[in-house]
């Protein structure tokens, strides 16, 4: 048999078919600022700086970790793309930035155009919801590095903020209040521990009464975007700092924005811990300290405000249908 790229595990035709199928998803997110079609060597975006006195670009790159293992086990790939976009959007939105465009990197053991199209459709859904454009990406086939049925992904987002409107926590002071906003599950963090614990006892397609769903459905809940809430809060009231609760938990993420010499006092009983976290804790016999370090425990975003602004924040969240809790203070 002749040695060919295909015999080595790389299928150029599958790559071409994937590009053909994903173009419509990407194009559905384009706006007047996108100048290029999909397929050129670079992606062109012409930002409108006219309403900014000192425009600053804000960027972030991330993945969704071993949550992908649940997508493989369920053979369901339509939501992990949304997870990635929303995670990246939250990371720049908490700095005060408006997302402009998103780019992705996908690496497969064996490229399936069907699976790639599902993932990228997820990117396009979340990009449209967050009003940003999916302007380019890379899809690689890497036999021998990834299992045939598996893939990995990362995403990069670029946004913009006026320098004077950057939210960086520098004005946070002693006595400020922490307001937490509910997550809808694990989001994209703690999956290595969750999988180790839960999959030792349950199957992914097993219906679990405490969760009111199968385990797989619960673990594939889409990482929530807080962009609308963040925009409303920063427009209508004075927010001193935001933290997006990802790996490292509530304390690990929120101390990143505190000025030196300040700390956090969290009231861990001030909100409803979601049932999935109770299930992980009980099944794995995990102590509180470890749970708090690894998981968001039902709080996906925190706003830090002065005491006299707290009621306004709670009211704005309530009007948007977001559950919020006063969860602690700065000390």
C-alpha positions in Angstrom: 0.0 0.0 0.0 1.3 3.5 -0.9 2.0 5.8 2.0 -0.4 8.8 1.9 -1.5 11.5 4.3 -4.8 9.7 4.6 -3.1 6.4 5.5 -1.3 8.3 8.2 -4.7 9.3 9.6 -5.2 12.8 8.1 -8.2 13.2 5.8 -7.9 16.4 3.7 -11.3 15.8 2.1 -12.9 15.7 5.6 -11.2 19.0 6.4 -12.5 20.6 3.2 -16.0 19.2 3.9 -15.8 20.7 7.5 -14.9 24.1 6.2 -17.8 24.0 3.7 -20.3 23.1 6.4 -19.2 25.6 9.0 -19.0 28.7 6.8 -22.8 29.3 7.2 -22.5 29.2 11.0 -19.6 31.7 11.1 -21.2 34.0 8.5 -24.5 34.1 10.6 -22.5 36.0 13.3 -20.8 38.6 11.0 -21.5 42.3 11.3 -20.4 45.3 9.3 -17.0 45.3 11.1 -16.0 41.9 9.7 -14.2 42.5 6.4 -13.0 39.0 5.4 -14.6 35.7 4.4 -13.7 32.5 6.2 -10.8 30.7 4.6 -8.2 33.5 4.2 -4.9 33.3 6.1 -6.0 35.9 8.5 -9.3 37.3 9.7 -10.0 41.0 9.3 -12.0 43.1 11.7 -12.4 46.9 11.5 -13.4 48.2 15.0 -15.4 51.4 15.4 -13.4 53.5 17.9 -15.6 56.6 17.5 -17.5 56.3 20.8 -14.3 55.7 22.8 -12.0 58.5 24.1 -9.2 56.1 24.9 -10.0 52.6 23.5 -8.3 49.6 25.1 -8.5 46.1 23.7 -9.1 43.3 26.2 -8.4 39.7 25.3 -8.7 36.3 26.9 -8.0 32.7 25.9 -9.5 29.6 27.5 -10.7 26.0 27.1 -13.5 23.9 28.7 -11.3 21.3 30.3 -12.4 17.8 30.9 -16.1 18.7 30.5 -15.4 17.5 27.0 -15.1 13.9 28.3 -18.8 14.1 29.2 -19.6 15.3 25.6 -17.7 12.3 24.3 -19.5 9.9 26.6 -22.9 11.3 25.7 -21.9 11.7 22.0 -23.5 15.2 22.2 -21.4 18.1 21.0 -23.8 21.0 20.4 -23.3 22.8 23.8 -19.5 22.7 24.5 -19.0 25.4 21.9 -21.5 27.6 23.7 -19.6 26.9 27.0 -16.4 28.1 25.5 -17.7 31.4 24.1 -19.6 32.2 27.2 -16.7 31.5 29.5 -14.4 33.8 27.4 -17.1 36.5 27.2 -17.5 36.5 31.0 -13.7 36.8 31.5 -13.5 40.1 29.6 -17.0 41.4 30.6 -16.0 41.4 34.2 -13.2 43.9 33.2 -15.9 46.2 31.7 -15.2 45.1 28.1 -17.7 44.6 25.3 -16.9 41.5 23.2 -16.0 42.2 19.5 -14.8 38.9 18.0 -14.0 35.3 18.8 -11.7 32.7 17.3 -11.4 29.0 18.0 -8.9 26.2 17.8 -10.2 22.6 17.4 -7.9 19.5 17.4 -9.3 16.1 16.6 -7.9 12.6 16.7 -10.0 11.8 13.7 -11.9 14.7 12.1 -15.7 14.1 11.9 -17.4 16.9 9.9 -20.6 16.2 11.8 -19.1 16.7 15.2 -17.1 19.7 14.1 -20.3 21.3 12.6 -22.1 20.7 15.9 -19.4 22.3 17.9 -19.1 25.3 15.6 -22.9 25.7 15.5 -22.6 26.1 19.3 -19.9 28.8 18.8 -22.2 30.7 16.5 -25.3 30.4 18.8 -23.3 31.9 21.7 -21.6 34.5 19.5 -25.0 35.8 18.4 -26.4 35.8 21.9 -23.3 37.8 23.1 -23.3 40.1 20.0 -19.8 39.2 18.9 -18.5 37.8 15.6 -17.0 34.4 15.0 -14.3 35.4 12.5 -11.9 32.6 12.2 -10.3 29.5 13.6 -8.2 26.4 13.1 -9.3 22.8 12.8 -6.5 20.3 13.1 -6.4 16.5 12.7 -3.8 14.9 14.9 -3.8 11.1 14.9 -1.7 9.6 17.6 -2.0 12.6 19.8 -5.8 12.3 20.5 -8.0 9.3 20.6 -10.0 8.8 17.4 -13.3 9.8 19.1 -11.9 12.7 21.0 -11.0 16.3 20.5 -9.8 19.4 22.3 -10.7 23.0 21.9 -9.7 26.5 23.0 -11.0 29.9 22.2 -9.7 33.5 22.1 -11.9 36.5 22.5 -11.1 40.2 21.9 -13.2 43.0 23.3 -13.0 46.7 23.9 -13.4 49.1 26.8 -12.7 52.8 27.3 -9.7 53.2 29.6 -11.6 55.3 32.2 -14.3 52.6 32.3 -12.0 49.6 33.1 -13.3 47.6 36.1 -10.2 46.4 37.9 -11.1 46.4 41.6 -8.7 49.2 42.5 -11.4 51.2 44.3 -12.5 48.3 46.5 -12.3 49.1 50.2 -13.0 47.6 53.6 -16.7 47.2 54.3 -17.7 46.7 50.7 -20.4 44.1 50.0 -20.1 40.9 47.9 -23.2 40.1 45.9 -23.3 36.6 44.3 -25.3 35.7 41.2 -26.5 32.1 40.7 -24.7 29.7 38.4 -26.6 26.9 36.6 -24.2 24.1 37.6 -20.5 23.4 37.3 -20.1 25.7 34.3 -16.7 24.6 33.0 -14.8 23.9 36.2 -14.1 21.0 38.6 -14.9 18.3 36.0 -11.9 16.1 36.7 -13.0 15.7 40.4 -16.7 15.5 39.5 -16.1 12.8 36.9 -13.9 10.8 39.3 -16.5 10.9 42.0 -19.8 10.6 40.1 -18.8 8.2 37.3 -17.6 5.7 39.9 -21.2 5.4 41.1 -23.5 6.5 38.2 -23.7 6.1 34.5 -24.0 9.3 32.3 -27.4 8.3 31.0 -28.7 7.5 34.4 -31.7 9.5 35.7 -30.9 11.0 39.1 -33.9 12.1 41.1 -32.1 14.8 43.1 -31.0 16.4 39.8 -34.4 16.0 38.0 -32.3 14.9 34.9 -29.8 12.4 33.8 -26.2 12.9 35.1 -25.0 13.7 31.6 -27.7 16.4 31.0 -26.8 18.0 34.3 -23.0 18.0 33.6 -23.5 19.4 30.1 -25.6 22.4 31.2 -24.3 25.4 29.3 -21.9 27.7 31.1 -24.0 30.8 31.7 -23.1 34.2 30.0 -23.5 37.1 32.5 -22.9 39.8 29.8 -26.5 41.2 29.9 -26.4 41.4 33.7 -22.9 42.9 33.8 -23.9 45.5 31.2 -27.0 46.5 33.1 -25.2 46.8 36.4 -22.3 48.8 35.1 -24.7 51.2 33.3 -27.1 51.7 36.2 -25.0 51.6 39.3 -21.4 51.9 40.6 -19.6 48.5 40.5 -16.2 48.5 42.1 -15.3 45.0 40.9 -16.6 41.8 39.3 -15.2 38.3 39.6 -16.1 35.4 37.3 -16.1 32.2 39.4 -14.1 29.6 37.6 -11.3 27.2 38.7 -10.2 28.2 42.2 -13.7 28.8 43.5 -15.2 31.9 45.0 -12.3 33.0 47.2 -9.5 32.1 44.7 -11.1 34.1 41.9 -12.3 37.1 43.9 -9.0 37.8 45.8 -7.5 38.4 42.4 -9.2 41.8 42.2 -8.7 42.9 45.8 -6.2 45.7 46.6 -3.3 44.7 48.9 -4.1 44.3 52.6 -7.8 43.4 52.0 -9.4 40.0 52.4 -12.8 38.3 52.1 -15.3 37.2 54.7 -17.8 34.8 53.1 -21.0 33.7 54.6 -21.1 30.2 53.1 -24.7 29.6 54.3 -26.2 32.7 52.5 -27.3 31.0 49.3 -28.7 27.7 48.1 -25.9 25.3 47.1 -27.1 23.6 43.9 -28.1 19.9 44.2 -25.3 18.7 41.9 -22.7 20.0 44.3 -24.4 18.3 47.2 -24.4 15.1 45.2 -20.6 15.4 44.4 -19.9 16.1 48.1 -21.9 13.2 49.5 -20.8 10.7 46.8 -17.1 11.5 47.1 -17.1 12.2 50.8 -15.4 15.5 50.1 -14.8 18.1 52.8 -16.1 21.7 52.6 -12.7 23.2 52.2 -12.0 21.1 49.1 -15.4 21.8 47.6 -15.0 25.5 48.1 -11.6 25.5 46.4 -12.7 23.5 43.3 -16.3 24.4 42.5 -18.5 27.5 42.1 -21.1 25.9 44.5 -23.9 27.8 42.7 -22.4 31.3 42.4 -21.0 32.1 39.0 -20.4 35.8 39.2 -19.7 38.2 42.1 -20.1 42.0 42.1 -18.4 44.1 44.8 -20.2 47.3 45.7 -20.3 49.8 48.5 -22.9 49.1 51.1 -25.3 51.9 50.0 -25.5 50.4 46.5 -26.4 46.8 47.4 -30.2 47.2 47.2 -29.9 48.8 43.8 -27.8 45.8 42.5 -30.3 43.3 44.0 -33.2 45.2 42.3 -31.5 45.3 38.8 -30.7 41.5 39.1 -34.3 40.7 40.1 -35.7 42.7 37.1 -33.4 40.6 34.8 -34.6 37.4 36.4 -31.2 36.7 37.9 -31.1 35.2 41.4 -28.7 37.1 43.7 -27.5 36.8 47.3 -25.5 39.0 49.7 -22.7 36.5 50.4 -20.1 38.4 52.3 -18.0 41.5 52.7 -14.5 42.9 52.2 -12.4 43.0 55.4 
